[in-house]
Amino acid sequence: MADLQRYDNYIDGQWVAGNQYQANINPSDLSDVIGEYAQADAAQLDAAIAAARKAFPAWSAGGIQARADALEKVGLEILTRREELGTLLAREEGKTLPEAIGEVARAGNIFKFFAGECLRQAGEVLQSVRPGVSVEVTREPLGVIGLITPWNFPIAIPAWKIAPALAYGNCVVIKPADLVPGCAWAIAEIISRAGFPAGVFNLVMGKGREVGEALVNDTRVDGISFTGSVGVGRGIAGACVNRGAKVQLEMGGKNPQIILDDADLDTAIELATQSAFYSTGQRCTASSRLIVTEGIYDRFVAAMVERIGKIKVGSALEKGIDVGPVVSQAQLDQDLSYIALGKQEGARLACGGERVSCGSEGYFLAPTLFVDATADMRISREEIFGPVASVVRVKDYDEALAMANDTEFGLSAGICTTSLKYANHFKRHAQAGMVMVNLPTAGVDYHVPFGGRKGSSYGPREQGRYAQEFYTTVKTTYVG
């Protein structure tokens, strides 16, 4: 790998070489190495946090037009380069190229949205209950924010954390997922030329146990925004609460997709297919739990098996492919272990369940459907995070709703029905942060809140105007 391009960390306005580098490998073709990315050590992380701390006073008090202009510049460049960056994303994460380009466009639009938010910040002026006194309620930047992002949306999730943090006047230290550093590095390179003062934005790549834990526990960091697994998230929450830092967590999901007897079958099949298998099922909003009422169950299963048989699995960059590879060997092993478990638990394997040969050495897995599953099976309760779904039969809507809510998670929940009565009831009673009616459980807009309930999320929502709840602190001022 001597001839591979090396990509450094970005600290205090400078590119800083690492003592070690790690290869970024294409899961569609293990012989394709995208580059070598620096691994930050403790000293580099310390320097990044110190730089952010030093830059914060001037940046937080600076002009909002300068913030808006810089963020707008970042967003426009991302959008202009969407095909190039989409190709990078597809190579390093395994999303199909159309999905990858769509994710890049979303990232660009997020930066543009928060460029506008710089100019839309508002406060309140109220009368006090005491004569001659007025009250002002304003928002101020939180401080230095540590961002820890996952591998499954390697440009969109960094964007929806970085953009609001900077828009509201904070300074940033970001540690992207060790598995897919390329897109975060690309954002950093664009930011490095967009007009932000040195230290306002810092990129430190490396292992979570080394860089991530140190970032979480550093008392100079005022808040941590994390997206990832439940176990890691709960550990981060405990550490932040212990030292009084603000924390925002987006974690797992076991999202239900209800199909009622009155559903349009074609609509149900398409939204279930997209929910369960697109993006290789590697979305926290994916639905691997299809809850189907008995009147439509047999027709749904037959049509679903036929539809899955038409899904094309292959290299993420290949034209006409519907589903790319699983992201890594470790994730593939986890998916295969759940497939073996589903068989042991007594669910019937209707299709898939095996690795697929696609012309190159990669982590390809056939879309897998279990039927006649039960609600107590582990494949029906635990997040698999791969192209694996199970179908559970229920008697009616009431049983479907109860089963949908019988989970430790509460991110996204969907229903497919032509009944306005059931749709309205589900919107109110689904225990989830996001509810989808006749739409896939996965697929959200960038300008509205994202987040869940129960074990899926902790702290303020992400995205849209609601992002200010995490990235700012409220001040109440009395004037006599």
ZIZINOR-V852257 format. One record per pair of residues at least 6 apart in sequence whose C-alpha atoms are under 7 Angstrom apart, sorted by the first residue. I is the first residue (numbers start at 0). J is the second residue. If there is no record, write none. Layout:
# ZIZINOR-V852257
I & J
I & J
This chain:
# ZIZINOR-V852257
3 & 34
3 & 35
4 & 34
4 & 35
5 & 34
5 & 35
5 & 36
6 & 35
6 & 36
6 & 37
7 & 14
7 & 15
7 & 16
7 & 17
7 & 36
7 & 37
8 & 14
8 & 15
8 & 16
8 & 37
8 & 202
8 & 203
8 & 204
9 & 15
9 & 201
9 & 202
9 & 203
10 & 47
10 & 198
10 & 201
10 & 202
11 & 47
11 & 50
11 & 197
11 & 198
11 & 201
12 & 191
12 & 197
12 & 198
16 & 37
17 & 37
17 & 38
17 & 39
19 & 37
19 & 38
20 & 35
20 & 36
20 & 37
20 & 38
21 & 35
21 & 36
21 & 37
21 & 38
22 & 32
22 & 34
22 & 35
22 & 36
23 & 32
23 & 33
23 & 34
23 & 35
23 & 91
23 & 179
24 & 31
24 & 32
24 & 33
24 & 91
25 & 31
25 & 32
25 & 33
25 & 90
25 & 91
26 & 91
26 & 92
26 & 93
26 & 324
26 & 326
26 & 327
26 & 361
26 & 362
27 & 93
27 & 314
27 & 315
27 & 324
27 & 360
27 & 361
27 & 362
28 & 359
28 & 360
28 & 361
29 & 360
29 & 361
37 & 204
38 & 204
38 & 205
39 & 203
39 & 204
39 & 205
39 & 210
44 & 203
44 & 210
47 & 172
47 & 201
48 & 172
50 & 198
51 & 143
51 & 170
51 & 171
51 & 198
51 & 199
52 & 143
54 & 198
54 & 199
55 & 142
55 & 169
55 & 170
55 & 199
58 & 168
59 & 140
59 & 168
59 & 169
63 & 117
63 & 118
66 & 117
66 & 166
67 & 114
67 & 115
67 & 117
68 & 114
69 & 193
69 & 194
69 & 195
70 & 110
70 & 111
70 & 114
71 & 110
71 & 111
71 & 114
72 & 193
73 & 110
73 & 189
73 & 190
73 & 193
74 & 107
74 & 108
74 & 110
74 & 111
75 & 107
77 & 103
77 & 107
78 & 104
78 & 107
81 & 100
81 & 103
81 & 104
82 & 100
84 & 103
85 & 96
85 & 99
85 & 100
85 & 103
86 & 96
88 & 99
88 & 182
89 & 95
89 & 96
89 & 99
89 & 315
89 & 316
90 & 315
91 & 179
92 & 151
92 & 179
92 & 326
93 & 315
93 & 323
93 & 324
93 & 325
93 & 326
94 & 278
94 & 315
94 & 323
95 & 315
95 & 316
95 & 320
95 & 321
95 & 322
95 & 323
96 & 315
96 & 316
102 & 155
103 & 154
103 & 155
105 & 155
105 & 445
106 & 154
106 & 155
106 & 158
109 & 158
109 & 159
109 & 445
110 & 158
110 & 162
113 & 162
113 & 163
113 & 166
114 & 166
116 & 166
117 & 166
117 & 167
122 & 136
122 & 137
122 & 138
123 & 135
123 & 136
123 & 137
124 & 134
124 & 135
124 & 136
125 & 133
125 & 134
125 & 135
126 & 132
126 & 133
126 & 134
127 & 133
127 & 134
131 & 479
132 & 477
132 & 478
132 & 479
133 & 477
133 & 478
133 & 479
134 & 475
134 & 476
134 & 477
134 & 478
135 & 475
135 & 476
135 & 477
136 & 473
136 & 474
136 & 475
136 & 476
137 & 473
137 & 474
137 & 475
138 & 471
138 & 472
138 & 473
138 & 474
139 & 471
139 & 472
139 & 473
140 & 167
140 & 168
140 & 169
140 & 470
140 & 471
140 & 472
141 & 169
141 & 221
141 & 470
141 & 471
141 & 472
142 & 169
142 & 170
142 & 221
143 & 169
143 & 170
143 & 171
143 & 220
143 & 221
143 & 222
144 & 169
144 & 170
144 & 171
144 & 172
144 & 220
144 & 221
144 & 222
144 & 223
145 & 171
145 & 172
145 & 173
145 & 214
145 & 220
145 & 222
145 & 223
145 & 224
146 & 160
146 & 172
146 & 173
146 & 174
146 & 223
146 & 224
146 & 225
147 & 173
147 & 174
147 & 175
147 & 224
147 & 225
147 & 226
148 & 156
148 & 157
148 & 174
148 & 175
148 & 176
148 & 225
148 & 226
149 & 175
149 & 176
149 & 226
149 & 227
150 & 176
150 & 178
150 & 179
151 & 281
151 & 282
153 & 179
153 & 182
153 & 183
154 & 182
154 & 183
157 & 183
159 & 462
163 & 466
164 & 170
164 & 470
167 & 470
167 & 471
170 & 199
170 & 200
171 & 199
171 & 200
171 & 201
172 & 200
172 & 201
172 & 202
173 & 201
173 & 202
173 & 203
174 & 202
174 & 203
174 & 204
174 & 211
175 & 183
175 & 204
177 & 204
177 & 205
177 & 206
180 & 204
187 & 202
215 & 223
215 & 235
215 & 239
216 & 238
221 & 244
221 & 245
222 & 244
222 & 245
222 & 246
223 & 245
223 & 246
223 & 247
224 & 246
224 & 247
224 & 248
225 & 232
225 & 247
225 & 248
225 & 249
226 & 248
226 & 249
226 & 250
227 & 249
227 & 250
228 & 250
228 & 251
229 & 250
229 & 251
232 & 248
232 & 250
236 & 246
239 & 245
239 & 246
246 & 458
247 & 457
247 & 458
247 & 459
248 & 456
248 & 457
248 & 458
249 & 450
249 & 455
249 & 456
249 & 457
250 & 455
250 & 456
251 & 283
251 & 382
251 & 408
251 & 455
252 & 283
252 & 284
252 & 382
252 & 408
252 & 409
252 & 410
252 & 455
253 & 286
253 & 287
253 & 288
253 & 380
253 & 381
253 & 382
253 & 408
254 & 284
254 & 285
254 & 286
254 & 287
254 & 288
254 & 410
254 & 411
254 & 412
255 & 286
255 & 288
255 & 289
255 & 290
255 & 403
255 & 412
255 & 413
256 & 286
256 & 288
256 & 289
256 & 290
256 & 412
256 & 413
256 & 414
256 & 440
257 & 289
257 & 290
257 & 291
257 & 399
257 & 413
257 & 414
257 & 415
258 & 267
258 & 290
258 & 291
258 & 292
258 & 414
258 & 415
258 & 416
259 & 291
259 & 292
259 & 396
259 & 415
259 & 416
260 & 292
260 & 294
260 & 295
261 & 416
261 & 417
262 & 415
262 & 416
262 & 417
264 & 299
267 & 415
268 & 303
270 & 438
270 & 439
271 & 439
273 & 439
274 & 285
274 & 286
274 & 439
274 & 440
274 & 441
275 & 285
275 & 286
275 & 287
275 & 386
275 & 387
275 & 388
276 & 366
276 & 386
277 & 321
277 & 322
278 & 322
279 & 322
279 & 323
279 & 324
279 & 325
279 & 385
279 & 386
280 & 384
280 & 385
280 & 386
281 & 384
281 & 385
282 & 384
284 & 410
284 & 411
284 & 440
284 & 441
285 & 440
285 & 441
286 & 440
287 & 387
287 & 388
287 & 389
288 & 379
288 & 388
288 & 389
288 & 390
289 & 389
289 & 390
289 & 391
290 & 390
290 & 391
290 & 392
290 & 393
290 & 399
291 & 390
291 & 391
291 & 392
291 & 393
292 & 392
292 & 393
292 & 394
292 & 395
293 & 392
293 & 393
293 & 394
296 & 392
304 & 349
304 & 350
307 & 366
310 & 321
311 & 320
311 & 321
311 & 322
312 & 320
312 & 321
312 & 322
312 & 323
313 & 320
313 & 322
313 & 323
313 & 324
313 & 357
314 & 323
314 & 324
315 & 323
324 & 361
324 & 362
324 & 363
324 & 364
325 & 331
325 & 362
325 & 363
325 & 364
326 & 362
327 & 362
328 & 362
331 & 362
334 & 383
334 & 385
337 & 378
337 & 383
338 & 352
341 & 378
342 & 348
344 & 376
346 & 369
346 & 370
346 & 371
346 & 372
347 & 369
347 & 370
347 & 371
348 & 368
348 & 369
348 & 370
349 & 368
349 & 369
349 & 370
350 & 367
350 & 368
351 & 365
351 & 366
351 & 367
351 & 368
352 & 365
352 & 367
353 & 364
353 & 365
354 & 363
354 & 364
354 & 365
355 & 363
355 & 364
355 & 365
356 & 363
366 & 386
366 & 387
367 & 386
367 & 387
367 & 388
368 & 387
368 & 388
368 & 389
369 & 388
369 & 389
369 & 390
370 & 389
370 & 390
370 & 391
371 & 390
371 & 391
371 & 392
372 & 389
372 & 390
372 & 391
373 & 379
373 & 391
374 & 391
379 & 389
380 & 406
393 & 399
404 & 429
404 & 430
407 & 453
407 & 454
408 & 452
408 & 453
408 & 454
408 & 455
409 & 430
409 & 431
409 & 432
409 & 451
409 & 452
409 & 453
409 & 454
409 & 455
410 & 431
410 & 432
410 & 433
410 & 450
410 & 451
410 & 452
410 & 455
411 & 431
411 & 432
411 & 433
411 & 434
411 & 440
411 & 451
412 & 429
412 & 431
412 & 433
412 & 434
412 & 435
412 & 440
413 & 434
413 & 435
413 & 436
413 & 439
413 & 440
414 & 435
414 & 436
414 & 437
415 & 436
415 & 437
416 & 422
416 & 437
422 & 436
426 & 434
431 & 451
431 & 452
432 & 450
432 & 451
432 & 452
433 & 451
445 & 462
445 & 463
446 & 462
446 & 463
447 & 462
447 & 463
448 & 460
448 & 461
448 & 462
448 & 463
448 & 465
449 & 460
449 & 461
449 & 462
450 & 456
450 & 460
450 & 461
459 & 468
459 & 469
460 & 466
